[in-house]
């Protein structure tokens, strides 16, 4: 992510267009316990309707939907 280093942030990118892999990547991201998990686009509509409720201590942000 451009600019992450400039503000002292780090990130890990999980990328997929396949719904099954999106679910697996989201699960991996939750296990990594980052400050926030960002999902971009409508492919995250379904997973973000359930996963955040299963992990109330984790912050989620859906963008571009």
PQR file of N, CA, C, O and H, with PARSE charges and radii, in Angstrom:
ATOM      1  N   UNK A   1       0.852  -1.176   0.000 -0.4000 1.5000
ATOM      2  CA  UNK A   1       0.000   0.000   0.000 -0.0000 2.0000
ATOM      3  C   UNK A   1       0.892   1.230   0.000  0.5500 1.7000
ATOM      4  O   UNK A   1       1.701   1.414   0.909 -0.5500 1.4000
ATOM      5  N   UNK A   2       0.748   2.066  -1.009 -0.4000 1.5000
ATOM      6  CA  UNK A   2       1.555   3.285  -1.035 -0.0000 2.0000
ATOM      7  C   UNK A   2       1.294   4.136   0.209  0.5500 1.7000
ATOM      8  O   UNK A   2       0.150   4.344   0.613 -0.5500 1.4000
ATOM      9  H   UNK A   2       0.091   1.917  -1.747  0.4000 1.0000
ATOM     10  N   UNK A   3       2.353   4.606   0.785 -0.4000 1.5000
ATOM     11  CA  UNK A   3       2.217   5.501   1.922 -0.0000 2.0000
ATOM     12  C   UNK A   3       2.224   4.814   3.271  0.5500 1.7000
ATOM     13  O   UNK A   3       2.363   5.493   4.288 -0.5500 1.4000
ATOM     14  H   UNK A   3       3.283   4.436   0.456  0.4000 1.0000
ATOM     15  N   UNK A   4       2.083   3.515   3.326 -0.4000 1.5000
ATOM     16  CA  UNK A   4       2.033   2.823   4.616 -0.0000 2.0000
ATOM     17  C   UNK A   4       3.301   3.055   5.427  0.5500 1.7000
ATOM     18  O   UNK A   4       3.233   3.368   6.616 -0.5500 1.4000
ATOM     19  H   UNK A   4       1.970   2.964   2.499  0.4000 1.0000
ATOM     20  N   UNK A   5       4.439   2.903   4.795 -0.4000 1.5000
ATOM     21  CA  UNK A   5       5.705   3.094   5.517 -0.0000 2.0000
ATOM     22  C   UNK A   5       5.880   4.528   5.985  0.5500 1.7000
ATOM     23  O   UNK A   5       6.438   4.778   7.053 -0.5500 1.4000
ATOM     24  H   UNK A   5       4.494   2.648   3.830  0.4000 1.0000
ATOM     25  N   UNK A   6       5.398   5.472   5.178 -0.4000 1.5000
ATOM     26  CA  UNK A   6       5.553   6.883   5.535 -0.0000 2.0000
ATOM     27  C   UNK A   6       4.813   7.242   6.821  0.5500 1.7000
ATOM     28  O   UNK A   6       5.225   8.156   7.536 -0.5500 1.4000
ATOM     29  H   UNK A   6       4.944   5.269   4.310  0.4000 1.0000
ATOM     30  N   UNK A   7       3.743   6.542   7.119 -0.4000 1.5000
ATOM     31  CA  UNK A   7       2.990   6.833   8.345 -0.0000 2.0000
ATOM     32  C   UNK A   7       3.247   5.804   9.439  0.5500 1.7000
ATOM     33  O   UNK A   7       2.584   5.814  10.477 -0.5500 1.4000
ATOM     34  H   UNK A   7       3.408   5.800   6.538  0.4000 1.0000
ATOM     35  N   UNK A   8       4.216   4.912   9.205 -0.4000 1.5000
ATOM     36  CA  UNK A   8       4.574   3.927  10.215 -0.0000 2.0000
ATOM     37  C   UNK A   8       3.611   2.755  10.302  0.5500 1.7000
ATOM     38  O   UNK A   8       3.553   2.074  11.326 -0.5500 1.4000
ATOM     39  H   UNK A   8       4.754   4.904   8.362  0.4000 1.0000
ATOM     40  N   UNK A   9       2.864   2.518   9.252 -0.4000 1.5000
ATOM     41  CA  UNK A   9       1.907   1.412   9.238 -0.0000 2.0000
ATOM     42  C   UNK A   9       2.468   0.236   8.448  0.5500 1.7000
ATOM     43  O   UNK A   9       3.402   0.384   7.660 -0.5500 1.4000
ATOM     44  H   UNK A   9       2.911   3.072   8.421  0.4000 1.0000
ATOM     45  N   UNK A  10       1.895  -0.900   8.670 -0.4000 1.5000
ATOM     46  CA  UNK A  10       2.240  -2.068   7.867 -0.0000 2.0000
ATOM     47  C   UNK A  10       0.944  -2.693   7.376  0.5500 1.7000
ATOM     48  O   UNK A  10      -0.128  -2.402   7.908 -0.5500 1.4000
ATOM     49  H   UNK A  10       1.137  -1.020   9.310  0.4000 1.0000
ATOM     50  N   UNK A  11       1.034  -3.537   6.379 -0.4000 1.5000
ATOM     51  CA  UNK A  11      -0.154  -4.194   5.866 -0.0000 2.0000
ATOM     52  C   UNK A  11       0.220  -5.518   5.234  0.5500 1.7000
ATOM     53  O   UNK A  11       1.371  -5.733   4.854 -0.5500 1.4000
ATOM     54  H   UNK A  11       1.905  -3.772   5.947  0.4000 1.0000
ATOM     55  N   UNK A  12      -0.746  -6.395   5.123 -0.4000 1.5000
ATOM     56  CA  UNK A  12      -0.597  -7.645   4.406 -0.0000 2.0000
ATOM     57  C   UNK A  12      -1.772  -7.732   3.456  0.5500 1.7000
ATOM     58  O   UNK A  12      -2.919  -7.536   3.856 -0.5500 1.4000
ATOM     59  H   UNK A  12      -1.681  -6.220   5.431  0.4000 1.0000
ATOM     60  N   UNK A  13      -1.489  -8.024   2.207 -0.4000 1.5000
ATOM     61  CA  UNK A  13      -2.525  -8.085   1.184 -0.0000 2.0000
ATOM     62  C   UNK A  13      -2.913  -9.528   0.928  0.5500 1.7000
ATOM     63  O   UNK A  13      -2.060 -10.361   0.625 -0.5500 1.4000
ATOM     64  H   UNK A  13      -0.557  -8.184   1.882  0.4000 1.0000
ATOM     65  N   UNK A  14      -4.200  -9.824   1.051 -0.4000 1.5000
ATOM     66  CA  UNK A  14      -4.769 -11.104   0.666 -0.0000 2.0000
ATOM     67  C   UNK A  14      -5.665 -10.793  -0.524  0.5500 1.7000
ATOM     68  O   UNK A  14      -6.575  -9.971  -0.412 -0.5500 1.4000
ATOM     69  H   UNK A  14      -4.893  -9.147   1.298  0.4000 1.0000
ATOM     70  N   UNK A  15      -5.423 -11.429  -1.648 -0.4000 1.5000
ATOM     71  CA  UNK A  15      -6.172 -11.068  -2.846 -0.0000 2.0000
ATOM     72  C   UNK A  15      -6.755 -12.306  -3.516  0.5500 1.7000
ATOM     73  O   UNK A  15      -6.071 -13.315  -3.684 -0.5500 1.4000
ATOM     74  H   UNK A  15      -4.684 -12.097  -1.739  0.4000 1.0000
ATOM     75  N   UNK A  16      -8.038 -12.217  -3.898 -0.4000 1.5000
ATOM     76  CA  UNK A  16      -8.699 -13.304  -4.606 -0.0000 2.0000
ATOM     77  C   UNK A  16     -10.001 -12.829  -5.192  0.5500 1.7000
ATOM     78  O   UNK A  16     -10.627 -11.908  -4.667 -0.5500 1.4000
ATOM     79  H   UNK A  16      -8.594 -11.398  -3.761  0.4000 1.0000
ATOM     80  N   UNK A  17     -10.410 -13.445  -6.269 -0.4000 1.5000
ATOM     81  CA  UNK A  17     -11.706 -13.155  -6.866 -0.0000 2.0000
ATOM     82  C   UNK A  17     -12.667 -14.312  -6.633  0.5500 1.7000
ATOM     83  O   UNK A  17     -13.861 -14.180  -6.903 -0.5500 1.4000
ATOM     84  H   UNK A  17      -9.902 -14.192  -6.696  0.4000 1.0000
ATOM     85  N   UNK A  18     -12.179 -15.432  -6.142 -0.4000 1.5000
ATOM     86  CA  UNK A  18     -12.983 -16.617  -5.894 -0.0000 2.0000
ATOM     87  C   UNK A  18     -13.598 -16.536  -4.496  0.5500 1.7000
ATOM     88  O   UNK A  18     -12.868 -16.339  -3.525 -0.5500 1.4000
ATOM     89  H   UNK A  18     -11.209 -15.539  -5.922  0.4000 1.0000
ATOM     90  N   UNK A  19     -14.928 -16.683  -4.367 -0.4000 1.5000
ATOM     91  CA  UNK A  19     -15.574 -16.563  -3.053 -0.0000 2.0000
ATOM     92  C   UNK A  19     -15.033 -17.525  -1.997  0.5500 1.7000
ATOM     93  O   UNK A  19     -14.956 -17.169  -0.821 -0.5500 1.4000
ATOM     94  H   UNK A  19     -15.521 -16.843  -5.156  0.4000 1.0000
ATOM     95  N   UNK A  20     -14.662 -18.724  -2.397 -0.4000 1.5000
ATOM     96  CA  UNK A  20     -14.118 -19.687  -1.432 -0.0000 2.0000
ATOM     97  C   UNK A  20     -12.780 -19.204  -0.902  0.5500 1.7000
ATOM     98  O   UNK A  20     -12.511 -19.294   0.296 -0.5500 1.4000
ATOM     99  H   UNK A  20     -14.724 -19.013  -3.352  0.4000 1.0000
ATOM    100  N   UNK A  21     -11.953 -18.699  -1.778 -0.4000 1.5000
ATOM    101  CA  UNK A  21     -10.641 -18.211  -1.359 -0.0000 2.0000
ATOM    102  C   UNK A  21     -10.778 -16.914  -0.561  0.5500 1.7000
ATOM    103  O   UNK A  21      -9.991 -16.666   0.353 -0.5500 1.4000
ATOM    104  H   UNK A  21     -12.170 -18.626  -2.751  0.4000 1.0000
ATOM    105  N   UNK A  22     -11.761 -16.092  -0.895 -0.4000 1.5000
ATOM    106  CA  UNK A  22     -12.013 -14.880  -0.106 -0.0000 2.0000
ATOM    107  C   UNK A  22     -12.305 -15.268   1.338  0.5500 1.7000
ATOM    108  O   UNK A  22     -11.772 -14.657   2.265 -0.5500 1.4000
ATOM    109  H   UNK A  22     -12.400 -16.293  -1.637  0.4000 1.0000
ATOM    110  N   UNK A  23     -13.144 -16.277   1.536 -0.4000 1.5000
ATOM    111  CA  UNK A  23     -13.469 -16.735   2.889 -0.0000 2.0000
ATOM    112  C   UNK A  23     -12.228 -17.261   3.604  0.5500 1.7000
ATOM    113  O   UNK A  23     -12.033 -16.985   4.788 -0.5500 1.4000
ATOM    114  H   UNK A  23     -13.576 -16.774   0.783  0.4000 1.0000
ATOM    115  N   UNK A  24     -11.396 -18.009   2.901 -0.4000 1.5000
ATOM    116  CA  UNK A  24     -10.160 -18.535   3.495 -0.0000 2.0000
ATOM    117  C   UNK A  24      -9.200 -17.401   3.849  0.5500 1.7000
ATOM    118  O   UNK A  24      -8.585 -17.411   4.915 -0.5500 1.4000
ATOM    119  H   UNK A  24     -11.554 -18.233   1.939  0.4000 1.0000
ATOM    120  N   UNK A  25      -9.075 -16.429   2.955 -0.4000 1.5000
ATOM    121  CA  UNK A  25      -8.197 -15.291   3.221 -0.0000 2.0000
ATOM    122  C   UNK A  25      -8.703 -14.446   4.382  0.5500 1.7000
ATOM    123  O   UNK A  25      -7.912 -13.963   5.192 -0.5500 1.4000
ATOM    124  H   UNK A  25      -9.574 -16.421   2.089  0.4000 1.0000
ATOM    125  N   UNK A  26     -10.000 -14.269   4.465 -0.4000 1.5000
ATOM    126  CA  UNK A  26     -10.581 -13.511   5.570 -0.0000 2.0000
ATOM    127  C   UNK A  26     -10.328 -14.227   6.892  0.5500 1.7000
ATOM    128  O   UNK A  26     -10.020 -13.588   7.898 -0.5500 1.4000
ATOM    129  H   UNK A  26     -10.643 -14.662   3.807  0.4000 1.0000
ATOM    130  N   UNK A  27     -10.455 -15.540   6.889 -0.4000 1.5000
ATOM    131  CA  UNK A  27     -10.174 -16.333   8.083 -0.0000 2.0000
ATOM    132  C   UNK A  27      -8.697 -16.188   8.482  0.5500 1.7000
ATOM    133  O   UNK A  27      -8.383 -16.035   9.662 -0.5500 1.4000
ATOM    134  H   UNK A  27     -10.705 -16.059   6.071  0.4000 1.0000
ATOM    135  N   UNK A  28      -7.810 -16.237   7.507 -0.4000 1.5000
ATOM    136  CA  UNK A  28      -6.374 -16.062   7.784 -0.0000 2.0000
ATOM    137  C   UNK A  28      -6.091 -14.671   8.342  0.5500 1.7000
ATOM    138  O   UNK A  28      -5.281 -14.514   9.255 -0.5500 1.4000
ATOM    139  H   UNK A  28      -8.065 -16.361   6.549  0.4000 1.0000
ATOM    140  N   UNK A  29      -6.759 -13.669   7.794 -0.4000 1.5000
ATOM    141  CA  UNK A  29      -6.575 -12.303   8.289 -0.0000 2.0000
ATOM    142  C   UNK A  29      -7.052 -12.180   9.726  0.5500 1.7000
ATOM    143  O   UNK A  29      -6.390 -11.533  10.539 -0.5500 1.4000
ATOM    144  H   UNK A  29      -7.418 -13.796   7.052  0.4000 1.0000
ATOM    145  N   UNK A  30      -8.177 -12.779  10.054 -0.4000 1.5000
ATOM    146  CA  UNK A  30      -8.690 -12.741  11.435 -0.0000 2.0000
ATOM    147  C   UNK A  30      -7.686 -13.399  12.382  0.5500 1.7000
ATOM    148  O   UNK A  30      -7.422 -12.881  13.468 -0.5500 1.4000
ATOM    149  H   UNK A  30      -8.714 -13.304   9.394  0.4000 1.0000
ATOM    150  N   UNK A  31      -7.134 -14.524  11.979 -0.4000 1.5000
ATOM    151  CA  UNK A  31      -6.153 -15.224  12.831 -0.0000 2.0000
ATOM    152  C   UNK A  31      -4.895 -14.391  13.052  0.5500 1.7000
ATOM    153  O   UNK A  31      -4.241 -14.523  14.087 -0.5500 1.4000
ATOM    154  H   UNK A  31      -7.348 -14.945  11.098  0.4000 1.0000
ATOM    155  N   UNK A  32      -4.547 -13.530  12.085 -0.4000 1.5000
ATOM    156  CA  UNK A  32      -3.358 -12.683  12.214 -0.0000 2.0000
ATOM    157  C   UNK A  32      -3.562 -11.531  13.198  0.5500 1.7000
ATOM    158  O   UNK A  32      -2.591 -10.907  13.628 -0.5500 1.4000
ATOM    159  H   UNK A  32      -5.078 -13.422  11.244  0.4000 1.0000
ATOM    160  N   UNK A  33      -4.816 -11.245  13.559 -0.4000 1.5000
ATOM    161  CA  UNK A  33      -5.168 -10.213  14.540 -0.0000 2.0000
ATOM    162  C   UNK A  33      -4.599  -8.820  14.225  0.5500 1.7000
ATOM    163  O   UNK A  33      -3.920  -8.227  15.063 -0.5500 1.4000
ATOM    164  H   UNK A  33      -5.604 -11.752  13.210  0.4000 1.0000
ATOM    165  N   UNK A  34      -4.870  -8.305  13.034 -0.4000 1.5000
ATOM    166  CA  UNK A  34      -4.410  -6.954  12.722 -0.0000 2.0000
ATOM    167  C   UNK A  34      -5.276  -5.902  13.415  0.5500 1.7000
ATOM    168  O   UNK A  34      -6.296  -6.231  14.021 -0.5500 1.4000
ATOM    169  H   UNK A  34      -5.421  -8.787  12.353  0.4000 1.0000
ATOM    170  N   UNK A  35      -4.870  -4.658  13.324 -0.4000 1.5000
ATOM    171  CA  UNK A  35      -5.658  -3.567  13.887 -0.0000 2.0000
ATOM    172  C   UNK A  35      -7.013  -3.478  13.197  0.5500 1.7000
ATOM    173  O   UNK A  35      -8.042  -3.315  13.853 -0.5500 1.4000
ATOM    174  H   UNK A  35      -4.041  -4.391  12.832  0.4000 1.0000
ATOM    175  N   UNK A  36      -7.007  -3.584  11.877 -0.4000 1.5000
ATOM    176  CA  UNK A  36      -8.258  -3.520  11.107 -0.0000 2.0000
ATOM    177  C   UNK A  36      -8.121  -4.415   9.873  0.5500 1.7000
ATOM    178  O   UNK A  36      -7.044  -4.533   9.289 -0.5500 1.4000
ATOM    179  H   UNK A  36      -6.171  -3.716  11.344  0.4000 1.0000
ATOM    180  N   UNK A  37      -9.230  -5.037   9.494 -0.4000 1.5000
ATOM    181  CA  UNK A  37      -9.303  -5.831   8.268 -0.0000 2.0000
ATOM    182  C   UNK A  37     -10.177  -5.058   7.298  0.5500 1.7000
ATOM    183  O   UNK A  37     -11.311  -4.701   7.617 -0.5500 1.4000
ATOM    184  H   UNK A  37     -10.105  -4.940   9.969  0.4000 1.0000
ATOM    185  N   UNK A  38      -9.643  -4.803   6.111 -0.4000 1.5000
ATOM    186  CA  UNK A  38     -10.359  -4.030   5.105 -0.0000 2.0000
ATOM    187  C   UNK A  38     -10.733  -4.952   3.949  0.5500 1.7000
ATOM    188  O   UNK A  38      -9.879  -5.636   3.385 -0.5500 1.4000
ATOM    189  H   UNK A  38      -8.721  -5.093   5.852  0.4000 1.0000
ATOM    190  N   UNK A  39     -12.013  -4.960   3.606 -0.4000 1.5000
ATOM    191  CA  UNK A  39     -12.495  -5.684   2.439 -0.0000 2.0000
ATOM    192  C   UNK A  39     -12.951  -4.671   1.408  0.5500 1.7000
ATOM    193  O   UNK A  39     -13.712  -3.757   1.725 -0.5500 1.4000
ATOM    194  H   UNK A  39     -12.707  -4.404   4.064  0.4000 1.0000
ATOM    195  N   UNK A  40     -12.487  -4.828   0.170 -0.4000 1.5000
ATOM    196  CA  UNK A  40     -12.812  -3.853  -0.863 -0.0000 2.0000
ATOM    197  C   UNK A  40     -13.715  -4.493  -1.909  0.5500 1.7000
ATOM    198  O   UNK A  40     -13.344  -5.466  -2.565 -0.5500 1.4000
ATOM    199  H   UNK A  40     -11.869  -5.571  -0.087  0.4000 1.0000
ATOM    200  N   UNK A  41     -14.907  -3.926  -2.050 -0.4000 1.5000
ATOM    201  CA  UNK A  41     -15.815  -4.344  -3.105 -0.0000 2.0000
ATOM    202  C   UNK A  41     -16.941  -5.253  -2.652  0.5500 1.7000
ATOM    203  O   UNK A  41     -16.972  -5.735  -1.520 -0.5500 1.4000
ATOM    204  H   UNK A  41     -15.209  -3.135  -1.518  0.4000 1.0000
ATOM    205  N   UNK A  42     -17.869  -5.470  -3.584 -0.4000 1.5000
ATOM    206  CA  UNK A  42     -19.052  -6.264  -3.285 -0.0000 2.0000
ATOM    207  C   UNK A  42     -18.768  -7.730  -2.975  0.5500 1.7000
ATOM    208  O   UNK A  42     -19.616  -8.361  -2.343 -0.5500 1.4000
ATOM    209  H   UNK A  42     -17.844  -5.079  -4.504  0.4000 1.0000
ATOM    210  N   UNK A  43     -17.631  -8.327  -3.374 -0.4000 1.5000
ATOM    211  CA  UNK A  43     -17.395  -9.720  -2.997 -0.0000 2.0000
ATOM    212  C   UNK A  43     -17.337  -9.934  -1.483  0.5500 1.7000
ATOM    213  O   UNK A  43     -17.434 -11.067  -1.012 -0.5500 1.4000
ATOM    214  H   UNK A  43     -16.942  -7.815  -3.887  0.4000 1.0000
ATOM    215  N   UNK A  44     -17.181  -8.856  -0.724 -0.4000 1.5000
ATOM    216  CA  UNK A  44     -17.119  -8.974   0.731 -0.0000 2.0000
ATOM    217  C   UNK A  44     -18.490  -8.799   1.396  0.5500 1.7000
ATOM    218  O   UNK A  44     -18.594  -8.907   2.617 -0.5500 1.4000
ATOM    219  H   UNK A  44     -17.102  -7.935  -1.106  0.4000 1.0000
ATOM    220  N   UNK A  45     -19.527  -8.534   0.625 -0.4000 1.5000
ATOM    221  CA  UNK A  45     -20.863  -8.347   1.201 -0.0000 2.0000
ATOM    222  C   UNK A  45     -21.278  -9.537   2.064  0.5500 1.7000
ATOM    223  O   UNK A  45     -21.665  -9.360   3.219 -0.5500 1.4000
ATOM    224  H   UNK A  45     -19.443  -8.446  -0.367  0.4000 1.0000
ATOM    225  N   UNK A  46     -21.203 -10.736   1.517 -0.4000 1.5000
ATOM    226  CA  UNK A  46     -21.624 -11.921   2.278 -0.0000 2.0000
ATOM    227  C   UNK A  46     -20.712 -12.213   3.466  0.5500 1.7000
ATOM    228  O   UNK A  46     -21.203 -12.352   4.586 -0.5500 1.4000
ATOM    229  H   UNK A  46     -20.889 -10.880   0.578  0.4000 1.0000
ATOM    230  N   UNK A  47     -19.393 -12.311   3.255 -0.4000 1.5000
ATOM    231  CA  UNK A  47     -18.539 -12.603   4.404 -0.0000 2.0000
ATOM    232  C   UNK A  47     -18.625 -11.540   5.502  0.5500 1.7000
ATOM    233  O   UNK A  47     -18.580 -11.870   6.686 -0.5500 1.4000
ATOM    234  H   UNK A  47     -18.993 -12.198   2.345  0.4000 1.0000
ATOM    235  N   UNK A  48     -18.747 -10.264   5.116 -0.4000 1.5000
ATOM    236  CA  UNK A  48     -18.806  -9.212   6.119 -0.0000 2.0000
ATOM    237  C   UNK A  48     -20.173  -9.126   6.794  0.5500 1.7000
ATOM    238  O   UNK A  48     -20.345  -8.366   7.746 -0.5500 1.4000
ATOM    239  H   UNK A  48     -18.783  -9.996   4.153  0.4000 1.0000
ATOM    240  N   UNK A  49     -21.133  -9.890   6.316 -0.4000 1.5000
ATOM    241  CA  UNK A  49     -22.425  -9.930   7.001 -0.0000 2.0000
ATOM    242  C   UNK A  49     -22.398 -10.895   8.183  0.5500 1.7000
ATOM    243  O   UNK A  49     -23.278 -10.837   9.043 -0.5500 1.4000
ATOM    244  H   UNK A  49     -20.993 -10.508   5.542  0.4000 1.0000
ATOM    245  N   UNK A  50     -21.401 -11.782   8.241 -0.4000 1.5000
ATOM    246  CA  UNK A  50     -21.346 -12.754   9.334 -0.0000 2.0000
ATOM    247  C   UNK A  50     -20.039 -12.713  10.136  0.5500 1.7000
ATOM    248  O   UNK A  50     -20.070 -12.774  11.365 -0.5500 1.4000
ATOM    249  H   UNK A  50     -20.686 -11.829   7.543  0.4000 1.0000
ATOM    250  N   UNK A  51     -18.913 -12.613   9.464 -0.4000 1.5000
ATOM    251  CA  UNK A  51     -17.612 -12.734  10.137 -0.0000 2.0000
ATOM    252  C   UNK A  51     -17.405 -11.687  11.228  0.5500 1.7000
ATOM    253  O   UNK A  51     -16.947 -12.053  12.310 -0.5500 1.4000
ATOM    254  H   UNK A  51     -18.888 -12.564   8.465  0.4000 1.0000
ATOM    255  N   UNK A  52     -17.712 -10.420  11.016 -0.4000 1.5000
ATOM    256  CA  UNK A  52     -17.514  -9.452  12.106 -0.0000 2.0000
ATOM    257  C   UNK A  52     -18.311  -9.781  13.371  0.5500 1.7000
ATOM    258  O   UNK A  52     -17.843  -9.519  14.478 -0.5500 1.4000
ATOM    259  H   UNK A  52     -18.085 -10.122  10.137  0.4000 1.0000
ATOM    260  N   UNK A  53     -19.491 -10.345  13.219 -0.4000 1.5000
ATOM    261  CA  UNK A  53     -20.268 -10.730  14.415 -0.0000 2.0000
ATOM    262  C   UNK A  53     -19.616 -11.888  15.159  0.5500 1.7000
ATOM    263  O   UNK A  53     -19.779 -12.022  16.372 -0.5500 1.4000
ATOM    264  H   UNK A  53     -19.871 -10.558  12.319  0.4000 1.0000
ATOM    265  N   UNK A  54     -18.877 -12.724  14.432 -0.4000 1.5000
ATOM    266  CA  UNK A  54     -18.196 -13.863  15.050 -0.0000 2.0000
ATOM    267  C   UNK A  54     -16.910 -13.436  15.758  0.5500 1.7000
ATOM    268  O   UNK A  54     -16.369 -14.180  16.576 -0.5500 1.4000
ATOM    269  H   UNK A  54     -18.744 -12.614  13.447  0.4000 1.0000
ATOM    270  N   UNK A  55     -16.429 -12.246  15.442 -0.4000 1.5000
ATOM    271  CA  UNK A  55     -15.173 -11.731  16.011 -0.0000 2.0000
ATOM    272  C   UNK A  55     -15.384 -10.290  16.467  0.5500 1.7000
ATOM    273  O   UNK A  55     -14.859  -9.362  15.850 -0.5500 1.4000
ATOM    274  H   UNK A  55     -16.868 -11.641  14.778  0.4000 1.0000
ATOM    275  N   UNK A  56     -16.147 -10.094  17.542 -0.4000 1.5000
ATOM    276  CA  UNK A  56     -16.509  -8.743  17.971 -0.0000 2.0000
ATOM    277  C   UNK A  56     -15.325  -7.868  18.399  0.5500 1.7000
ATOM    278  O   UNK A  56     -15.453  -6.643  18.405 -0.5500 1.4000
ATOM    279  H   UNK A  56     -16.574 -10.847  18.043  0.4000 1.0000
ATOM    280  N   UNK A  57     -14.210  -8.442  18.746 -0.4000 1.5000
ATOM    281  CA  UNK A  57     -13.051  -7.654  19.152 -0.0000 2.0000
ATOM    282  C   UNK A  57     -12.210  -7.167  17.992  0.5500 1.7000
ATOM    283  O   UNK A  57     -11.307  -6.350  18.177 -0.5500 1.4000
ATOM    284  H   UNK A  57     -14.107  -9.437  18.741  0.4000 1.0000
ATOM    285  N   UNK A  58     -12.494  -7.657  16.803 -0.4000 1.5000
ATOM    286  CA  UNK A  58     -11.721  -7.296  15.607 -0.0000 2.0000
ATOM    287  C   UNK A  58     -12.430  -6.166  14.873  0.5500 1.7000
ATOM    288  O   UNK A  58     -13.655  -6.169  14.757 -0.5500 1.4000
ATOM    289  H   UNK A  58     -13.227  -8.320  16.652  0.4000 1.0000
ATOM    290  N   UNK A  59     -11.663  -5.203  14.378 -0.4000 1.5000
ATOM    291  CA  UNK A  59     -12.242  -4.100  13.592 -0.0000 2.0000
ATOM    292  C   UNK A  59     -12.254  -4.491  12.119  0.5500 1.7000
ATOM    293  O   UNK A  59     -11.277  -5.038  11.606 -0.5500 1.4000
ATOM    294  H   UNK A  59     -10.667  -5.200  14.472  0.4000 1.0000
ATOM    295  N   UNK A  60     -13.351  -4.211  11.451 -0.4000 1.5000
ATOM    296  CA  UNK A  60     -13.528  -4.496  10.027 -0.0000 2.0000
ATOM    297  C   UNK A  60     -13.973  -3.215   9.326  0.5500 1.7000
ATOM    298  O   UNK A  60     -14.676  -2.386   9.903 -0.5500 1.4000
ATOM    299  H   UNK A  60     -14.144  -3.766  11.868  0.4000 1.0000
ATOM    300  N   UNK A  61     -13.550  -3.073   8.077 -0.4000 1.5000
ATOM    301  CA  UNK A  61     -13.960  -1.937   7.251 -0.0000 2.0000
ATOM    302  C   UNK A  61     -14.208  -2.458   5.849  0.5500 1.7000
ATOM    303  O   UNK A  61     -13.332  -3.065   5.232 -0.5500 1.4000
ATOM    304  H   UNK A  61     -12.979  -3.747   7.608  0.4000 1.0000
ATOM    305  N   UNK A  62     -15.410  -2.215   5.354 -0.4000 1.5000
ATOM    306  CA  UNK A  62     -15.722  -2.585   3.973 -0.0000 2.0000
ATOM    307  C   UNK A  62     -15.785  -1.315   3.148  0.5500 1.7000
ATOM    308  O   UNK A  62     -16.495  -0.369   3.488 -0.5500 1.4000
ATOM    309  H   UNK A  62     -16.121  -1.723   5.855  0.4000 1.0000
ATOM    310  N   UNK A  63     -15.034  -1.309   2.061 -0.4000 1.5000
ATOM    311  CA  UNK A  63     -14.948  -0.126   1.202 -0.0000 2.0000
ATOM    312  C   UNK A  63     -15.347  -0.464  -0.226  0.5500 1.7000
ATOM    313  O   UNK A  63     -15.123  -1.577  -0.702 -0.5500 1.4000
ATOM    314  H   UNK A  63     -14.457  -2.078   1.785  0.4000 1.0000
ATOM    315  N   UNK A  64     -15.931   0.498  -0.890 -0.4000 1.5000
ATOM    316  CA  UNK A  64     -16.212   0.361  -2.301 -0.0000 2.0000
ATOM    317  C   UNK A  64     -17.336  -0.580  -2.657  0.5500 1.7000
ATOM    318  O   UNK A  64     -17.332  -1.163  -3.741 -0.5500 1.4000
ATOM    319  H   UNK A  64     -16.113   1.402  -0.504  0.4000 1.0000
ATOM    320  N   UNK A  65     -18.285  -0.740  -1.782 -0.4000 1.5000
ATOM    321  CA  UNK A  65     -19.395  -1.641  -2.074 -0.0000 2.0000
ATOM    322  C   UNK A  65     -20.633  -0.866  -2.448  0.5500 1.7000
ATOM    323  O   UNK A  65     -21.673  -1.462  -2.728 -0.5500 1.4000
ATOM    324  H   UNK A  65     -18.288  -0.267  -0.902  0.4000 1.0000
TER
END
